[in-house]
Amino acid sequence: MKDLLFLFALLLWAPNLRAQDHSHLGARPLDYPDIAGFKTLKVDLHTHTVFSDGYVWPTIRVHEALRENLDAISLTEHLEYQPHSADIPHPDRNRSYELVRAMQEAEEHGLMIVHGSEITRSAPIGHNNAVFISDANKMVVDKAEKAFSEAKKQGAFVFWNHPAWYAQSPKGNPVLSDFQKERIEQGELHGIEVINTGDYAEESLALALEYDLTIMGTSDIHGLIDWDYTEKGHHRPITLVFAKEKSSESLQEALFAGRTVAVYNDLLVGREEFLRPLLKASIEITKAHYIDKTQILEVGLKNNSSSDLLFENAMEHTFYSSSPVFSIPAGTTKTLKIKTLDTKTSIALRLKALGCFYAPKKQAIIEWNVAVE
């Protein structure tokens, strides 16, 4: 009888245990605020399926993107590298795109499917994604130069993938060869990944700034997003694109214009003109009032982004009962207690965003003009 009661109790308890144990699993919807004049689009333009060297059917990529509330994805299959060809011997390099472009789920939720492919060559050419193409088959050519010129004919936005990848660059630093320089000069190379998978390359960011390349962040996913990211407590690396509207044409225009910030968890990398307004919009001031009969000002800060944000005090005023370095996890509110020394009607709240870079080793400082209640 005791065994039966125990089993009954276990059956009632097990679903709750399962929910608790796995509450951190499953992709979280990603959300980042718009900035003045632009809509913030969340995109991943570097993914793979079984039609090149990935391990999933193309429709899985759509379902994953919908779970994470992305606005656009691209299935960038390798043009030259087809390791599953013995099992999936499809000669059409557009096939994975054709399988997902008209998926009802994507259409119903406004997920844009960007037609893309990956030009895959050994160093110094490296790997490059061409997105917004019309026909991948026309880029299957002998010479890499012809593949890039064909991408340009199709109006493609082309970016250099994982230029610091140690398999092609043993020192772990990108090497800008004459080939890349020529592509840039001819308008055939427009962006560069500064974040790929879990790697952030400061040297790639330096190249982006020096050669006016669009800053990109991508998952380069081959398996499942859950396997590689979510179950490890991460969300996939993405690019935030600041577009005039949510449309394929506007997304493409914004990429060519370089209006992006690369994001991976609490790491944000982008040009200061876009990074600073994004961070400022991500933090909402919820309150600002003095503790009764003191000059200790309480300021509430709510993080309305999907990144945990780490800040350091950059004001002349110090904090009461708090470290000058503090975090505001995604979706939560932090109350700062600021020693203003005298009663003020407003305060300039200045914080350094420690995980947010606009140049190598240069972190953005954000300022809010806070009116005291």
C-alpha positions in Angstrom: 0.0 0.0 0.0 2.8 2.4 0.9 4.5 1.6 -2.4 1.3 2.5 -4.3 0.9 5.7 -2.4 4.5 6.6 -3.2 4.0 5.8 -6.8 0.9 7.9 -6.9 2.6 10.9 -5.3 5.5 10.5 -7.7 3.2 10.6 -10.7 1.6 13.8 -9.4 5.0 15.4 -8.6 7.0 14.3 -11.7 5.4 16.8 -14.1 6.3 19.7 -11.8 9.8 18.4 -11.4 10.1 18.1 -15.2 9.0 21.6 -15.7 11.5 22.9 -13.1 14.4 20.9 -14.4 13.8 21.9 -18.0 12.5 25.5 -17.6 15.8 26.8 -18.9 15.6 24.7 -22.1 13.8 25.7 -25.2 14.6 28.8 -27.1 13.5 32.1 -25.5 11.8 34.7 -27.8 14.3 37.5 -28.5 13.3 41.1 -28.3 15.3 44.3 -28.8 13.8 47.8 -28.9 13.5 50.0 -32.0 15.8 53.1 -32.2 14.8 56.5 -33.4 13.9 56.4 -37.1 14.4 52.7 -37.5 12.8 49.3 -36.7 15.2 46.8 -35.1 15.1 43.5 -37.1 16.6 40.3 -35.6 18.3 38.2 -38.2 20.6 35.2 -38.6 22.0 35.1 -42.1 24.4 32.1 -41.8 22.8 28.7 -41.2 23.1 25.3 -42.8 20.9 22.2 -43.5 21.4 18.7 -44.9 21.6 20.3 -48.3 25.2 21.1 -47.5 27.0 20.1 -44.3 24.2 20.7 -41.8 22.3 17.9 -39.9 18.7 19.1 -40.1 16.0 19.4 -42.7 15.4 23.0 -43.9 12.0 23.4 -42.3 13.6 22.9 -38.9 15.4 26.2 -39.4 12.1 28.0 -39.8 10.6 26.5 -36.7 13.7 27.4 -34.6 13.6 31.0 -35.9 9.9 31.3 -35.1 10.5 30.1 -31.5 13.2 32.8 -31.1 11.0 35.5 -32.6 13.5 36.2 -35.4 12.6 38.5 -38.3 14.7 36.9 -41.0 17.0 33.9 -41.7 19.0 32.7 -44.6 19.9 29.1 -45.4 23.4 29.6 -46.7 24.3 26.2 -48.1 27.9 25.7 -49.3 28.1 25.9 -53.1 31.2 23.7 -53.4 31.0 21.5 -50.3 28.2 18.9 -50.4 29.1 16.1 -48.0 25.6 14.5 -48.0 25.4 14.3 -51.8 25.5 10.5 -51.7 22.2 10.6 -49.8 20.7 13.9 -51.0 22.1 14.1 -54.6 20.1 17.2 -55.6 21.8 19.2 -58.3 19.9 22.4 -57.6 21.8 24.7 -55.1 18.5 26.6 -54.6 16.7 23.6 -53.2 16.8 24.3 -49.4 15.5 27.8 -50.1 12.7 26.5 -52.3 11.6 24.1 -49.6 11.1 26.9 -47.0 10.4 30.1 -48.8 6.6 29.5 -49.0 6.2 27.8 -45.6 2.8 28.8 -44.2 4.2 29.2 -40.6 6.8 31.7 -41.9 4.3 33.7 -43.8 1.8 33.8 -40.9 4.4 35.1 -38.5 6.2 37.5 -40.8 9.5 35.6 -40.9 11.5 36.6 -44.0 13.4 33.9 -45.8 16.4 35.5 -47.5 17.8 33.6 -50.4 21.5 32.9 -49.8 24.5 30.6 -50.4 28.1 30.3 -49.2 31.0 30.6 -51.5 33.5 28.1 -50.0 37.1 28.2 -50.9 40.4 27.6 -49.2 42.5 30.5 -47.8 43.2 33.2 -48.7 39.7 33.4 -50.3 38.0 31.8 -47.3 34.2 31.4 -46.9 31.8 34.1 -47.8 28.0 34.4 -47.7 26.1 35.9 -50.6 22.5 36.8 -49.5 19.6 38.3 -51.5 20.7 36.3 -54.5 18.3 35.1 -57.3 20.0 31.9 -58.4 22.7 30.0 -56.5 23.4 27.7 -59.4 25.0 30.5 -61.5 27.6 30.9 -58.8 28.9 27.4 -59.1 31.9 28.3 -61.2 35.6 27.4 -61.3 37.1 30.7 -60.3 36.2 32.4 -57.1 36.4 35.8 -58.8 33.6 34.7 -61.1 31.4 33.6 -58.2 31.8 37.0 -56.6 31.1 38.9 -59.8 28.0 36.8 -60.4 26.8 37.5 -56.9 27.2 41.2 -57.6 25.2 40.9 -60.8 22.4 39.4 -58.7 22.5 42.4 -56.3 23.8 40.2 -53.5 25.0 41.5 -50.1 28.2 39.5 -49.5 30.0 39.1 -46.2 33.2 37.4 -45.1 32.5 34.4 -42.8 34.6 33.7 -39.6 37.8 35.4 -41.0 39.6 34.5 -37.8 38.8 30.8 -38.0 41.9 28.9 -36.9 41.4 26.2 -39.5 42.2 28.7 -42.2 44.1 31.3 -40.1 46.2 29.3 -37.6 47.0 32.4 -35.5 43.3 33.0 -34.9 43.5 36.4 -36.5 42.0 37.5 -39.8 44.4 38.0 -42.7 43.1 40.5 -45.3 44.6 39.3 -48.5 44.9 41.0 -51.9 41.8 38.9 -52.9 39.6 40.5 -50.2 41.0 44.0 -50.9 40.1 43.6 -54.6 36.6 42.4 -53.7 36.1 45.4 -51.5 37.4 47.8 -54.2 35.1 46.3 -56.8 32.0 46.4 -54.5 31.8 42.7 -54.2 32.4 42.3 -50.5 30.3 44.4 -48.1 30.4 42.9 -44.6 32.4 40.8 -42.1 31.5 38.5 -39.3 32.8 39.8 -36.0 30.9 37.2 -34.1 30.6 33.7 -35.4 29.3 30.9 -33.2 31.0 31.7 -29.8 33.9 33.6 -31.2 34.2 37.4 -31.0 37.2 38.6 -33.1 38.4 42.1 -32.2 40.6 42.1 -35.2 37.6 41.5 -37.5 35.9 44.5 -35.9 39.0 46.6 -36.6 38.9 45.5 -40.3 35.2 46.4 -40.4 35.9 49.9 -39.2 39.0 50.4 -41.4 37.3 49.2 -44.6 33.8 50.3 -43.9 32.4 46.8 -43.8 29.0 45.9 -42.2 29.4 44.3 -38.8 27.8 40.9 -38.7 26.9 38.3 -36.0 25.7 34.8 -37.0 25.1 31.4 -35.5 26.6 29.4 -38.4 24.4 26.6 -37.1 24.8 23.1 -38.4 23.0 21.0 -35.8 20.1 22.1 -33.6 19.9 25.6 -32.0 18.9 23.8 -28.8 22.0 21.5 -28.9 24.6 24.2 -29.6 23.1 27.2 -27.7 19.9 26.9 -25.7 20.8 23.9 -23.6 24.1 25.6 -22.8 22.2 28.7 -21.5 22.8 30.9 -24.5 20.8 32.3 -27.3 22.2 32.2 -30.8 24.4 35.0 -32.1 22.4 37.3 -34.3 22.7 40.6 -36.2 20.4 43.4 -35.2 19.6 45.4 -38.4 18.1 48.9 -38.2 15.8 49.1 -41.1 13.3 51.7 -42.2 10.5 49.1 -42.1 10.1 45.3 -41.8 10.5 44.3 -45.4 13.1 42.3 -47.5 14.0 45.5 -49.5 14.5 47.6 -46.3 16.5 44.8 -44.7 18.8 44.7 -47.7 19.2 48.5 -47.9 20.1 48.6 -44.2 22.7 45.9 -44.5 24.4 47.7 -47.4 24.2 50.9 -45.4 26.0 49.2 -42.4 23.2 49.9 -39.8 23.9 46.8 -37.6 24.9 45.6 -34.2 26.1 42.0 -33.6 24.8 40.4 -30.5 25.7 37.2 -28.6 24.1 37.0 -25.1 25.5 40.0 -23.1 28.0 40.9 -25.9 27.0 43.7 -28.3 29.3 45.0 -31.0 28.5 47.7 -33.4 29.3 51.2 -34.6 28.8 53.8 -31.8 26.1 55.7 -33.8 23.9 52.6 -33.6 25.2 50.9 -30.4 24.6 53.9 -28.1 20.9 54.5 -29.1 20.2 50.8 -28.9 21.5 50.6 -25.3 19.8 53.8 -24.3 16.5 52.5 -25.7 17.1 49.1 -23.9 17.0 50.8 -20.5 13.8 52.3 -19.2 13.9 54.6 -16.1 11.0 53.4 -13.9 11.5 55.7 -10.9 13.7 58.4 -9.5 13.0 59.7 -6.0 14.9 60.4 -2.8 14.7 58.1 0.2 12.8 60.1 2.9 14.9 62.7 4.7 18.1 61.7 2.8 20.2 62.7 -0.2 20.1 59.1 -1.4 18.4 59.0 -4.8 16.8 55.8 -5.8 16.7 55.2 -9.6 15.0 52.2 -11.1 16.4 50.8 -14.4 14.4 48.2 -16.4 16.2 46.2 -19.1 13.8 45.8 -22.0 16.2 43.8 -24.2 17.0 40.1 -24.3 20.6 40.6 -23.3 21.9 40.7 -19.7 23.6 44.1 -19.5 26.6 44.8 -17.4 27.3 48.4 -16.4 30.0 50.4 -14.5 29.3 53.7 -12.8 30.8 56.6 -14.9 29.3 59.5 -12.8 31.0 61.7 -10.2 28.4 60.4 -7.7 29.0 57.1 -6.0 26.5 54.4 -5.1 25.2 53.5 -1.7 25.3 49.8 -0.7 26.2 48.7 -4.2 29.3 47.9 -6.3 30.1 50.4 -9.0 29.8 47.4 -11.4 26.4 45.8 -11.7 24.3 43.8 -14.0 20.7 44.1 -15.1 19.5 40.7 -16.4 17.2 40.7 -19.4 13.6 41.7 -18.5 14.5 42.7 -14.9 14.7 45.9 -12.9 17.6 47.1 -10.9 17.4 49.9 -8.3 20.4 52.1 -7.9 21.0 54.2 -4.8 23.0 57.2 -5.7 24.6 59.5 -3.2 24.0 63.0 -4.7 25.2 64.8 -1.6 22.5 67.4 -2.0 18.9 67.4 -3.3 18.6 67.7 -7.0 15.7 68.1 -9.4 17.5 66.1 -12.1 20.6 64.0 -12.6 22.7 62.9 -15.5 23.0 59.2 -15.1 26.2 58.1 -16.9 27.0 54.4 -17.2 29.7 52.5 -19.1 28.3 49.4 -20.9 31.1 46.9 -20.2 30.1 44.2 -22.7 29.3 46.6 -25.5 32.1 47.5 -27.9 32.1 50.1 -30.7 35.8 49.5 -31.4 38.4 47.1 -30.1 38.5 47.5 -26.3 36.3 50.6 -26.5 33.1 50.4 -24.6 30.1 52.7 -24.9 29.2 55.2 -22.3 25.5 55.9 -22.1 23.8 59.0 -20.5 20.2 59.5 -19.4 18.9 62.8 -18.2 16.7 61.7 -15.2 14.1 64.0 -13.8 13.6 63.5 -10.0 10.0 62.9 -8.9 
